[in-house]
Amino acid sequence: MELSPNSLAFIALCNEFCFAVENVGESTRSAFVASMLRLLPRIYISATDLKPEPLLDEDEAYIDSFLDEDYYESIRRQIESLLGEDDVYLEVFEEDMKYSETPIGMSVAEGICDIFQVLYNFIVMVKDAPEDMVNSALTAVKEDFGSYWSQRVCNLMRPLNHIHYSSEADDDDDM
């Protein structure tokens, strides 16, 4: 079994995303936001187009957890600090919103870290793995995408877009 070009592109995008998130401490706010706006839509499209080979045994599709809670929290705090007051945004696609009369605040940093956790675990699992194990991980990440993190990607685009373009306007005002 040979991996498709889209599967290889997806793995490369996941790796690039994880690298950008892990190195948030070395990035400026505008560069980090721009990289998220560039990577997240591409990851979404690539994940949507994933077509892993059918598995012989349905129980095979899983991804082990490699990211520990302290590392997740460390990165989340760095992103939260970088974004400052723009880290919190109002979310309308949250399930609890149906039953709430008050707006629901969400964190950009937490959303990015939730996606990071999925993709980090995926990248660690497929690194140096045989192709059948990579295919199993691709199947698992595709299933998880549809049920969980695809909506997170979409939800994050709006506040990241706002931060990017309101920051550009602020930069123009400084000139």
N, C-alpha and C positions, 0 to 999 in steps of 0.2 A: 504494500500500500504506500502510495506517495502522497504527500500533503499537497493540497491545491495551492495555487498562487494566492488566493484570498486568505486561506488559513495562515500561510506564511506572513502575509501582510498584516493580518490581525495580530499575530504574535509579536511582530515588530512594533506595531502601534501600542500594544499593551506595555511592552518593554520601555518605549519612549515615554509613555504616560507615567509609568512607575518611576522612571528616572527623574522626570520633571517634579513629581510630587516629593520624592525623597530628597531632592536638592532645593526645596522651597526656601530654605534658610539662606541660600546663596543667590537668591533671585530678588529682583525688584518687584514691587506690586504689579506694575504695568506689564512687565515681561511674563510674570507668572500667569496673570489673567489672560494675556494674549495667547500663551501656550495652551491653556485649558480650552480657550475658544477655538483654537486650531485643532487640537487633538480629540476632544470629546465628540464632535460631529463625525469625524472620520472613524472613530471607534464604533460609534452607533451604526453607521452605514456598513462597516466591515462585519460587525457582529450580526447584523440583520441578514447579511449575505452568506454567513457561514453555512456550509453544507458538509458536515463531517460524514464520514462513511457510517452506514448503519452498524450498530453494535450487535454482536452475537448474543450477548447477555446484557439485558437492560440494567442489571444491578452494577455493572461496571462503571457507569458514568458518575463520577464523583471527583471532588477536588479536596485534598487534604488541607487543613488549616496550618499555615506556617507563620503568619503574622501574629505577634504577641500584642497584648493589650497595651503595654507600656509604649511600644513603638508607634502603634496607632495613635495613642493619645499625644505623644510627643509631636508627631506630624500635624495632627489636628490643631494643637495649640499654636504651632508655628504659622499655619495658614490663617487661623483666626486672628492672630496678632498682626499678620501682614495686611489682612483686609480691614481690620479695625471695625468701625461701626457698620461697614458695608457687608459684614459677614452674615448678618441676620436679614432675612427677606420674608415677605408674606407668601405663603403657599396656598394655592387654591385646589391643587390636585391631591391633597392629603386626605386619606380615607376619613379621618376624624372631622374634617371640615363639614361633612354632610350633617353632622349632629351638633355643630358648634355655632353659637351666635357671635363669637369673638374670632378675630383673625388668628391664624396659626403661624407662628414664627418658626422658620427653619434656618439652619446654619449651612452656609456654603462650604465651610471647612469640613463639617461632618458629612455632607453629601459627597464631597470629593474623596474623603477618607473611606467612606463606605464602598465607593467604586474602586478605590485603591486596594482595599482589602481583598476584594474579589479577584482583581487582576494580578495583584502581588502573589496571592496563593496560586493562581493559574500559572504565572511565569515560573515560579519556583518549581512547580510540579512538572512542567514540560521541559525545563532546562535539562539537557542531556538525557532525556527520556526516549525510549524506543517509540517508533511511530504509532504503534497500536495504543500505547499509553497516552500519547499526545492526542490521538483521535478521541479517546475516551474523555480526556480533559476538555477538548473542544466541544464535545457533546454536552458535557456538564455545564460549561460556561455559557453555551447557547441557551440551554434550558433555564439557567439562572437569569440570563439576560431578559428573556421573555417574561419571567415571573417576578423579577425584582429590580434589577439595576437599569433596565432600559428607561423606566420612568424617572429614575434619579438623574440620568444623563439629560433628559429633556427638561426636567425641573431646574437644573443648574444653569442651563443656557441663558435663561431670562435674567437672573441676577448678575451673572458674569458679563453678559452683554451690557447691562446697565452700568456696571462698574467700569467697564472698558470705555464706553462712549461718554459717560459723565466725567471720567478722569481726563479723557482727551479734551473735553470742553474746558475743564479746570486748567489744564496745561495751556490751552489757547489763551485763557484769560490772564495767565501769568506773563505773557509776552508783551 
